[in-house]
Amino acid sequence: MALNDIREYLAVLEQQGLVRRVTEEVDASWEIGCMVKWGFQAFDEKDRFGFLFDNVKGTDIPVATGALGASEAAYAVGLGVEPHEINAKWEEALLNPIAPVMVDNALCQEVIIDGDDVDLGALPIPVWTPGKDAAPYITAIVVTRDAVTDVQNYGIYRTQVLGPNRAVGNMSPGRQGYQCIKSWHDRGEAAPVAFVIGAEPAMYYAAVTTLPFAVDEATLAGGLKQEALEQVKGHSVDLRIPARTEIVIEGFIHPGEMAEEGPFGEFAGYMGPVGERPVIRITAITHRQNPVFYGLASQMPPSESTTMQSLTNAGQLLKVLRHDLGEATVADAIIDKTFGGLLAHAIIAVRPGAPGNGKRIGRLVASISPCKRVTVVDHDVDIRDQEHLNWAMNSHYDPARDTVIIDDVFVPMHMDPSVRIRGGNTEPGSKIVVDATSSIDAGDISIPDRAIMEKAMTSWTKAGLPEITIPKRLRMRLDRA
Ligand SMILES: Cc1cc2nc3c(=O)[nH]c(=O)nc-3n(C[C@H](O)[C@H](O)[C@H](O)COP(=O)(O)O)c2cc1C
């Protein structure tokens, strides 16, 4: 069943122990950011959980964070599937988008604050890297609309609070949100913008994808939910806003109005640089009765942002490879969860193909994805199991023969500390493709066949040895034995 709002999602996670409620009073200016850091840095993914801070100093608005990207398990709940079904869910949703519908009355507009009453200080906006970030940051879904085509864009861009009704957003050139804003400025008009805080999970996950410019991510959110997303017209901006949202901040970006943004702790594990970015003049804040503020936890990986981006980008990559490019040998794909799916490590499983298929697929992935490293293995390797992967690398890969270095690659970000900057410009970077598919038939594998192994399991049990949960790599090996 589709989750209709973030409250339903948090309730399911809490039941499953994937969200912990904190009832002690906390200060959003430092405690929330630091406590989330403890959670992500100190626990392995299988033990990680999101947070619901019920008692935030100076406000009656609770803060939820770290839940949408706590782990594969928490992310899967948001998609309404089991963790092993995440990639398939993305393929299905991308192939079957559903257009949103407009509603007249929306939860997100139960309370409307506009004019001189607008005050970002009334919201519990956390400082995520206390002592280092420039200010509290709203990391929310940013809705923009192209002035010419009317198509909306949804992206997640960090946004720094400048004052009661002013903020500055990290909408970098190249991002589709920036292109939408530019389309208004090219006409000499202010661009409408809305920050969507605490939307339904499908909308968050859809906003992370980069779809072709003419495609509205709200249709993808519908595909994920398998029903149309409800939208409502903004109170002070002509934008279509996801209706089942907790809090919406509306405003305009006027041509040429820029301010210094940053520093802000970033996904690469370092403080992101300071730069001139567009200023948002806030015109209204609308919200549900008794709203929950949802803040996305980013910064030092692994973080909520790196988990969300890696899982989303892997699902999208798989769909593009198999359905748009017709690469039928591609069986599975993951992106490591430590670098946000960007400049990261993609691992692709492929079925046997024509000679050179592994290298070819690897080069293809390197050119269509922002990943810096690409490893290709056979389809009977569990790409989520480091031990199985290492075995494939050690037993199949010859560095001189099976490595491709791609140089002179444009690197769009200043976030990767390996990228050199010269004369204010980013120097080209490079990529590596490792083809660890088996290029010869190495013969039968050295594990007894299934029948005799299963018989020995009876002996194991009789001997009173501890119960075995068969790992996927062993199941795959038994299938081959
Ligand atoms: C928590 C989080 C924070 C993010 N912050 C930024 C950001 O500040 N700037 C940016 O360009 N992308 C950021 N991203 C990545 C973009 O949201 C993502 O790539 C999205 O596809 C961009 O949308 P667009 O391609 O429609 O512009 C962030 C992602 C997450 C999950």
The ligand as a MOL file (V3000), in Angstrom:
LIG
                    3D

  0  0  0     0  0            999 V3000
M  V30 BEGIN CTAB
M  V30 COUNTS 31 33 0 0 0
M  V30 BEGIN ATOM
M  V30 1 C 20.3420 15.4410 0.8500 0
M  V30 2 C 20.7580 15.8490 -0.5310 0
M  V30 3 C 21.3590 17.0900 -0.7240 0
M  V30 4 C 21.7390 17.5040 -1.9990 0
M  V30 5 N 22.2910 18.7410 -2.1590 0
M  V30 6 C 22.6060 19.1870 -3.3940 0
M  V30 7 C 23.0880 20.5200 -3.5720 0
M  V30 8 O 23.2390 21.2860 -2.6380 0
M  V30 9 N 23.3820 20.9200 -4.8380 0
M  V30 10 C 23.2170 20.0990 -5.9230 0
M  V30 11 O 23.4820 20.5270 -7.0460 0
M  V30 12 N 22.7490 18.8200 -5.7710 0
M  V30 13 C 22.4420 18.3620 -4.5330 0
M  V30 14 N 21.9440 17.0970 -4.3640 0
M  V30 15 C 21.8020 16.2240 -5.5460 0
M  V30 16 C 20.5750 16.6110 -6.3710 0
M  V30 17 O 19.4360 16.7940 -5.5900 0
M  V30 18 C 20.2350 15.5310 -7.3810 0
M  V30 19 O 21.3490 15.2860 -8.1740 0
M  V30 20 C 19.0630 15.9150 -8.2840 0
M  V30 21 O 18.9700 14.9760 -9.2880 0
M  V30 22 C 19.2250 17.2510 -8.9240 0
M  V30 23 O 18.0690 17.5210 -9.6620 0
M  V30 24 P 18.1190 18.1070 -11.1360 0
M  V30 25 O 18.9650 17.1660 -11.9280 0
M  V30 26 O 16.7070 18.0860 -11.5210 0
M  V30 27 O 18.7040 19.4600 -11.0250 0
M  V30 28 C 21.5440 16.6560 -3.1060 0
M  V30 29 C 20.9120 15.4240 -2.9140 0
M  V30 30 C 20.5160 15.0050 -1.6460 0
M  V30 31 C 19.8280 13.6840 -1.4720 0
M  V30 END ATOM
M  V30 BEGIN BOND
M  V30 1 1 1 2
M  V30 2 1 2 3
M  V30 3 2 2 30
M  V30 4 2 3 4
M  V30 5 1 4 5
M  V30 6 1 4 28
M  V30 7 2 5 6
M  V30 8 1 6 7
M  V30 9 1 6 13
M  V30 10 2 7 8
M  V30 11 1 7 9
M  V30 12 1 9 10
M  V30 13 2 10 11
M  V30 14 1 10 12
M  V30 15 2 12 13
M  V30 16 1 13 14
M  V30 17 1 14 15
M  V30 18 1 14 28
M  V30 19 1 15 16
M  V30 20 1 16 17
M  V30 21 1 16 18
M  V30 22 1 18 19
M  V30 23 1 18 20
M  V30 24 1 20 21
M  V30 25 1 20 22
M  V30 26 1 22 23
M  V30 27 1 23 24
M  V30 28 2 24 25
M  V30 29 1 24 26
M  V30 30 1 24 27
M  V30 31 2 28 29
M  V30 32 1 29 30
M  V30 33 1 30 31
M  V30 END BOND
M  V30 END CTAB
M  END
